[in-house]
Amino acid sequence: MDVTIVDPAWEKLTYKEKNHQLFLREKALLDGFLAHGAISRAQHDQSLHDLTEKMEESK
């Protein structure tokens, strides 16, 4: 799967800014899973906690 992002604005972002954008995308995905009942609240919260720690984000 090709994950190349062809967006001039993306290229101008710093490493930290790119990581933050990726974090927001992953969080939105988790929120969507929860909203559609694909995962439980406990799974959502654990996954969000793990994601937050790995990407060094704050909630």
C-alpha positions, 0 to 999 in steps of 0.5 A: 500500500502506497502511503505517499502524501502529495501535499505541498503543505504537508512537506512544510510541516515539521516532524512534530507537526506531522506527528500531531496530524497523524495522532489526530487522524488515528484518534478520529479513527478510534472515535469512529470505531467507538461511535459505530460500536466496533470497539468498547469504551475500555478498548477505545480508552486503552488504545487512546492512552497507548497512542498518546504515550507512543506519539508523546501527545497530550489529550 
